[in-house]
Amino acid sequence: MKFGFVMFPTRDAIAPGDLGVLLEDRGFESLFVPDHTHIPAVTPEKDDVAGLAPEFRNGMDPFTVLGALAQATSTLQIGTAILLVPERDPIVTAKAVASVDVLSGGRMNFGVGSGWIKQELRNHGTNPDDRWQVMRERVEAMREIWTHDIASYHGEFVDFADITSWPKPVRAPHPPVLVGGNGPGVTERVLAYGDEWIPMARTGVLDQIAEFKKTARKPGSDEPLPVTLFGGELRDVDAYEAVGVDRVLIWVRPLDTARMTRTVDRIALRLGDRLH
């Protein structure tokens, strides 16, 4: 089982490249970054933004951060956890993902999700009721762009013909797509257009992962699909390993360099030989 971090980089926190080097030096496998283009100041659904930590509002753009990480590190896996695909143009996003994969030498991991702040989705022109289908079509369209010199896609929400987009990703056929979500139908979504599952660490998720590992197979394969657990707790790593989790992402709040170094060192000490 591999261990990584997930953090919203902010202006006042440790620089992304410095954090990447710190994690790489301590033996961690990965660093993923979340995504919110903005947070609505007022929403009809009051619970959507209640209690959000400040970094949800002032976190940096994920692709800018990933570019910095790609250049500062050499072995660290990097990625999004998760990118809100229904809020992003698929042609632009396909180029951004491929560019990060090239800059990192094939270390990009593309975690995707539908979003839950309904007004945030509306501000991008997406009906919240359509977000799952929008996400599917945009991911499928990006796969076409990454794997074809001349790409076309015709869906209800995405429609284009005969486009070229370079660079192509280093990783073949493209960076792994990690599909987020814990609710009903998530296994079907992962199998339909994903390569891995990235659930949140919530009540009942271990039973879900155990079932997923038993049943989720791509056609023609006997191998279970990988699972990255978002927001795992150190006290539960034995339980995660027992159900087949492949990667645990530890959620940390953005901190300055000195405090983040102490936090990383404390976690590395707790994990001990598991990091090697």
Solvent accessible surface area in square Angstrom, and as a share of the most:
residue,aa,sasa,rsa
1,M,59,0.26
2,K,91,0.38
3,F,4,0.01
4,G,0,0.00
5,F,0,0.00
6,V,0,0.00
7,M,1,0.00
8,F,5,0.02
9,P,5,0.03
10,T,16,0.09
11,R,212,0.77
12,D,121,0.63
13,A,16,0.12
14,I,5,0.03
15,A,51,0.40
16,P,17,0.11
17,G,13,0.12
18,D,80,0.41
19,L,1,0.00
20,G,0,0.00
21,V,57,0.33
22,L,18,0.09
23,L,0,0.00
24,E,40,0.18
25,D,99,0.51
26,R,80,0.29
27,G,28,0.27
28,F,9,0.04
29,E,37,0.17
30,S,0,0.00
31,L,3,0.01
32,F,0,0.00
33,V,1,0.01
34,P,10,0.06
35,D,3,0.02
36,H,23,0.10
37,T,56,0.33
38,H,57,0.25
39,I,23,0.12
40,P,8,0.05
41,A,103,0.80
42,V,126,0.73
43,T,11,0.07
44,P,96,0.61
45,E,48,0.21
46,K,167,0.71
47,D,126,0.65
48,D,18,0.09
49,V,22,0.12
50,A,71,0.55
51,G,85,0.82
52,L,33,0.16
53,A,23,0.18
54,P,82,0.52
55,E,5,0.02
56,F,37,0.16
57,R,129,0.47
58,N,88,0.45
59,G,22,0.21
60,M,75,0.33
61,D,64,0.33
62,P,3,0.02
63,F,26,0.11
64,T,95,0.55
65,V,3,0.02
66,L,0,0.00
67,G,16,0.16
68,A,46,0.36
69,L,0,0.00
70,A,4,0.03
71,Q,125,0.55
72,A,45,0.35
73,T,12,0.07
74,S,84,0.54
75,T,97,0.56
76,L,2,0.01
77,Q,42,0.19
78,I,0,0.00
79,G,0,0.00
80,T,0,0.00
81,A,1,0.00
82,I,44,0.22
83,L,0,0.00
84,L,6,0.03
85,V,0,0.00
86,P,0,0.00
87,E,10,0.04
88,R,42,0.15
89,D,75,0.39
90,P,12,0.08
91,I,66,0.34
92,V,103,0.59
93,T,6,0.03
94,A,0,0.00
95,K,93,0.40
96,A,25,0.19
97,V,0,0.00
98,A,1,0.01
99,S,34,0.22
100,V,6,0.03
101,D,0,0.00
102,V,62,0.36
103,L,92,0.46
104,S,7,0.05
105,G,54,0.52
106,G,11,0.11
107,R,20,0.07
108,M,0,0.00
109,N,2,0.01
110,F,0,0.00
111,G,0,0.00
112,V,0,0.00
113,G,2,0.02
114,S,8,0.05
115,G,11,0.10
116,W,118,0.41
117,I,1,0.00
118,K,74,0.32
119,Q,40,0.18
120,E,1,0.00
121,L,1,0.00
122,R,94,0.34
123,N,81,0.42
124,H,71,0.32
125,G,72,0.70
126,T,7,0.04
127,N,78,0.40
128,P,9,0.05
129,D,126,0.65
130,D,45,0.24
131,R,54,0.20
132,W,82,0.29
133,Q,81,0.36
134,V,5,0.03
135,M,0,0.00
136,R,93,0.34
137,E,6,0.03
138,R,40,0.14
139,V,0,0.00
140,E,41,0.18
141,A,0,0.00
142,M,0,0.00
143,R,51,0.19
144,E,57,0.26
145,I,3,0.02
146,W,7,0.02
147,T,63,0.36
148,H,85,0.38
149,D,90,0.47
150,I,111,0.56
151,A,3,0.02
152,S,42,0.27
153,Y,32,0.12
154,H,127,0.57
155,G,29,0.28
156,E,139,0.62
157,F,76,0.31
158,V,8,0.05
159,D,103,0.53
160,F,25,0.10
161,A,56,0.44
162,D,107,0.55
163,I,37,0.19
164,T,91,0.53
165,S,11,0.07
166,W,134,0.47
167,P,52,0.33
168,K,38,0.16
169,P,17,0.11
170,V,82,0.47
171,R,67,0.25
172,A,90,0.70
173,P,93,0.58
174,H,11,0.05
175,P,0,0.00
176,P,17,0.10
177,V,0,0.00
178,L,0,0.00
179,V,0,0.00
180,G,2,0.02
181,G,22,0.21
182,N,25,0.13
183,G,34,0.32
184,P,135,0.85
185,G,33,0.32
186,V,7,0.04
187,T,37,0.22
188,E,113,0.51
189,R,42,0.15
190,V,0,0.00
191,L,58,0.29
192,A,47,0.36
193,Y,5,0.02
194,G,0,0.00
195,D,40,0.20
196,E,20,0.09
197,W,3,0.01
198,I,4,0.02
199,P,0,0.00
200,M,72,0.32
201,A,36,0.28
202,R,146,0.53
203,T,146,0.85
204,G,42,0.40
205,V,6,0.03
206,L,53,0.26
207,D,114,0.59
208,Q,62,0.28
209,I,0,0.00
210,A,30,0.23
211,E,96,0.43
212,F,4,0.01
213,K,30,0.13
214,K,147,0.62
215,T,79,0.46
216,A,0,0.00
217,R,76,0.28
218,K,56,0.24
219,P,132,0.83
220,G,95,0.92
221,S,42,0.27
222,D,129,0.67
223,E,124,0.56
224,P,52,0.33
225,L,17,0.08
226,P,49,0.31
227,V,0,0.00
228,T,1,0.01
229,L,0,0.00
230,F,19,0.08
231,G,21,0.20
232,G,5,0.05
233,E,78,0.35
234,L,26,0.13
235,R,181,0.66
236,D,46,0.24
237,V,14,0.08
238,D,93,0.48
239,A,39,0.30
240,Y,8,0.03
241,E,86,0.38
242,A,89,0.69
243,V,34,0.20
244,G,28,0.27
245,V,6,0.04
246,D,48,0.25
247,R,13,0.05
248,V,0,0.00
249,L,0,0.00
250,I,13,0.07
251,W,76,0.27
252,V,13,0.08
253,R,118,0.43
254,P,26,0.16
255,L,39,0.19
256,D,57,0.29
257,T,74,0.43
258,A,59,0.46
259,R,116,0.42
260,M,0,0.00
261,T,39,0.22
262,R,150,0.55
263,T,21,0.12
264,V,0,0.00
265,D,57,0.30
266,R,131,0.48
267,I,5,0.03
268,A,18,0.14
269,L,152,0.76
270,R,144,0.53
271,L,10,0.05
272,G,33,0.31
273,D,129,0.67
274,R,86,0.31
275,L,21,0.10
276,H,177,0.79
